[in-house]
Amino acid sequence: MPRLLIVHHTPSPGMQAMFEQVVAGATTDEIEGVEVVRKAALAATASDVLDADGYLLGTPANLGYISGALKHFFDTVYYPCLDSTAGRPFACYVHGNEGTEGAVRAITTITTGLSWRQVAEPLCLSGQPDSAGLSACWELGATVAAGLAP
């Protein structure tokens, strides 16, 4: 069964709301045959990445960059997963009260180095997520999971 790994750092109510909707979309009954694994960025390991078939990454934009937790995740898994995960699909969601461009650029740079394949545009929300933003989070989760369905 294909496995989707959601690696997230959810320190705020806005990030928590986004995470919950991403998970709801990825685990909807409409998508069958995909196992969804959720891991906090500080708990995710290289084994988690190697065991997954696709990835969804969630981070706040902190001072124009990804969270330290997501950076730690990438620092931990980069070399152990470099050759074995090339070509795997991924997408990301970012929340910021100001610009999210630097966080998206960091994710793009790192995933390009890993040779992961972006399957959806980065979802960036600012301020308190509204219903349209949360709906977009649900769609992102469903899109990535559906892409892994057998």
C-alpha positions as CSV (number, residue, x, y, z in Angstrom):
1,M,0.0,0.0,0.0
2,P,1.5,3.4,-0.9
3,R,2.4,5.6,2.1
4,L,2.1,9.4,2.3
5,L,4.3,10.9,5.0
6,I,3.1,14.3,6.4
7,V,6.0,16.0,8.1
8,H,4.8,19.1,10.0
9,H,5.7,21.7,12.5
10,T,2.5,23.1,14.0
11,P,3.3,25.6,16.8
12,S,0.4,27.9,16.3
13,P,-3.4,27.7,16.0
14,G,-3.2,28.7,12.3
15,M,-0.7,25.9,11.5
16,Q,-2.8,23.4,13.5
17,A,-5.9,24.3,11.6
18,M,-4.0,23.9,8.3
19,F,-2.5,20.6,9.4
20,E,-5.9,19.2,10.4
21,Q,-7.4,20.1,7.0
22,V,-4.4,18.6,5.1
23,V,-4.9,15.4,7.0
24,A,-8.7,15.4,6.5
25,G,-8.1,15.7,2.7
26,A,-5.5,13.0,2.6
27,T,-7.6,10.6,4.6
28,T,-10.9,11.2,3.0
29,D,-13.0,8.1,2.3
30,E,-13.0,9.0,-1.4
31,I,-9.3,8.0,-1.6
32,E,-8.6,4.3,-1.0
33,G,-5.4,2.3,-0.7
34,V,-3.1,5.0,0.7
35,E,-1.7,4.9,4.2
36,V,-1.2,8.4,5.7
37,V,1.5,8.7,8.4
38,R,1.8,12.0,10.3
39,K,5.1,12.9,12.0
40,A,6.2,16.0,13.8
41,A,9.3,17.4,12.1
42,L,11.4,16.8,15.1
43,A,10.3,13.2,15.3
44,A,10.5,12.2,11.7
45,T,13.4,10.0,10.7
46,A,15.3,8.9,7.6
47,S,13.5,5.5,8.0
48,D,10.1,7.3,7.8
49,V,11.2,9.0,4.6
50,L,12.6,5.9,3.1
51,D,9.4,4.0,3.9
52,A,7.1,6.6,2.3
53,D,6.2,6.9,-1.3
54,G,5.3,10.7,-1.2
55,Y,5.6,13.6,1.1
56,L,3.6,16.6,2.4
57,L,5.6,19.2,4.3
58,G,4.1,21.8,6.6
59,T,5.9,24.7,8.2
60,P,5.5,28.2,9.5
61,A,7.5,30.9,7.8
62,N,9.8,32.1,10.6
63,L,11.8,35.3,9.8
64,G,11.5,34.5,6.1
65,Y,12.7,30.9,6.4
66,I,11.3,27.4,7.2
67,S,11.0,26.5,10.9
68,G,14.0,25.2,12.7
69,A,12.1,22.0,13.2
70,L,11.7,21.4,9.4
71,K,15.3,22.4,8.8
72,H,16.4,19.9,11.4
73,F,14.3,17.3,9.7
74,F,16.0,18.0,6.3
75,D,19.4,18.0,8.0
76,T,18.7,14.6,9.5
77,V,17.3,12.9,6.4
78,Y,19.1,14.5,3.5
79,Y,22.1,12.3,3.0
80,P,20.6,9.0,4.2
81,C,17.7,9.5,1.7
82,L,19.5,11.3,-1.1
83,D,19.8,8.5,-3.6
84,S,16.9,6.3,-2.5
85,T,14.0,8.9,-2.7
86,A,14.8,10.7,-6.0
87,G,11.7,11.3,-8.1
88,R,9.2,10.9,-5.3
89,P,6.3,13.3,-5.2
90,F,5.9,16.1,-2.6
91,A,4.0,19.2,-1.9
92,C,4.1,21.8,0.9
93,Y,2.0,24.3,2.9
94,V,3.3,27.3,4.6
95,H,1.8,29.8,7.1
96,G,3.2,33.2,7.8
97,N,2.1,36.5,9.2
98,E,4.4,38.2,6.8
99,G,6.2,36.9,3.7
100,T,6.4,33.2,3.0
101,E,8.6,33.4,-0.1
102,G,11.9,32.6,1.8
103,A,10.3,29.5,3.3
104,V,9.1,28.3,-0.1
105,R,12.5,29.0,-1.6
106,A,14.2,26.9,1.1
107,I,11.9,24.0,0.6
108,T,12.3,24.2,-3.2
109,T,16.1,24.3,-2.9
110,I,16.3,21.4,-0.5
111,T,13.8,19.2,-2.4
112,T,15.5,20.0,-5.7
113,G,18.7,18.7,-4.1
114,L,16.9,15.5,-3.1
115,S,15.4,15.3,-6.6
116,W,11.9,15.1,-5.3
117,R,9.1,15.9,-7.8
118,Q,6.7,18.8,-6.9
119,V,3.1,17.7,-7.6
120,A,1.2,20.8,-6.4
121,E,2.0,24.5,-6.1
122,P,3.1,25.5,-2.6
123,L,0.1,26.6,-0.5
124,C,0.8,29.8,1.4
125,L,-1.5,31.4,3.8
126,S,-1.1,34.6,5.9
127,G,-2.8,35.6,9.0
128,Q,-5.6,33.5,10.5
129,P,-6.7,30.9,7.9
130,D,-10.1,31.5,6.5
131,S,-12.6,29.0,5.1
132,A,-11.2,29.3,1.6
133,G,-7.6,28.8,2.8
134,L,-8.7,25.8,4.9
135,S,-10.6,24.3,1.9
136,A,-7.4,24.7,-0.1
137,C,-5.5,22.8,2.6
138,W,-8.1,20.0,2.3
139,E,-7.6,19.9,-1.5
140,L,-3.9,19.8,-1.2
141,G,-4.0,16.8,1.1
142,A,-6.5,15.0,-1.1
143,T,-4.5,15.8,-4.3
144,V,-1.2,14.4,-3.0
145,A,-2.9,11.3,-1.5
146,A,-4.9,10.7,-4.7
147,G,-1.7,10.9,-6.7
148,L,-0.3,7.9,-4.7
149,A,-3.5,5.8,-4.9
150,P,-3.2,2.5,-6.7
